[in-house]
């Protein structure tokens, strides 16, 4: 018997995550874990703790001179992070 109303497993998983309220926390976690890849290995070595809260990615800077360079490029970093995550969860990045 052939079913005509089949759905892709990816669509089913996304709908399940959304219904359970897990989709946004999952995307936030992805943003934190994708930081080293998006920022690159050189910058990732010079940053410390990365956390996410209320649409903002918080990144600890280990070298104060790096903060200015990252501040100038944070809009591009937000765009790249959102592209890597697959959702617009990162509204801004704060370096501390």
N, C-alpha and C positions, 0 to 999 in steps of 0.2 A: 504494500500500500504506500503510495507516495503522498507526502504532505505538501501542500502548496503555501502554507503560512509559516514557513521556516524563518528563523532569525539567526543572525550571526552571533556567535558566543561573545564577542567583544561588546556588542550592543546590549546583550543580556547582562553582562557583568557591570557595565557602566550604569544601567538602569538600577540594578540591585544596589550598587554602592551609593547611588544618589538617594534611593528610597530609605536606606539604612542610615543615612547621614554620615557616611564614611568618606565620600568622594573628596570633600574639601580638605579634611585632615590628611588624606593620602597625598593630595597635590602639594600641600604645604611641606610634608615630609620629603617629597621628591625634590622640591626647591632647595631644601637644606642639603640633601645628599648630592645634588647636581652642581653645587657651588664650585667644588674643585675642578670639575670638568669644564664648566663655562668660564671660570676665571683664568684657568690655565695653571700648569704646575708651578710656575715661578711665583705667581701671586698667591696661590693656595698655600705655599710654604711660608709666606709672610703674613698669613692670617690665622687666627686662632678659632675660638668657638663661633659657631654659626647657629642661629636660632631663628624661629619664625613666630610672629605674633601679630594678629590683627592686620594682615596684609603687608606687613613690613618684615623684611629680612634683616636681621641684626648680625653684623660681621665684626668680630674683634680684630683690630689691626695690631700687629706685633712691632711694626716699624712706623713711627709717626710720619716720616717723609712719604710713605706710600698713600696715606690718607688723602692728600690733595689730588694725586693722580687718579685715584679711584673715584673721588667725588666728581671729578670732571667727566668721567665715563660711566657714571651710574645709570643714566637713562638707557644707554646701550646694553649694559649688563642686565638691567631689568627685562629688556626686550628679549635678550638671548636666553635668560632663565625661563621666561614664560614660554618661549618657543621650545626649549628643551623639555619642560614639564608637560606641555600640551594644553595649557590653560592659563588664563590671565589671573594668577593668584598673587603674584608679587607686584604690589603697587609702588613700593619704594624700597630702597636699601639704605640703611643707616650704618655708618662705620663708627665704632667706638674704641 
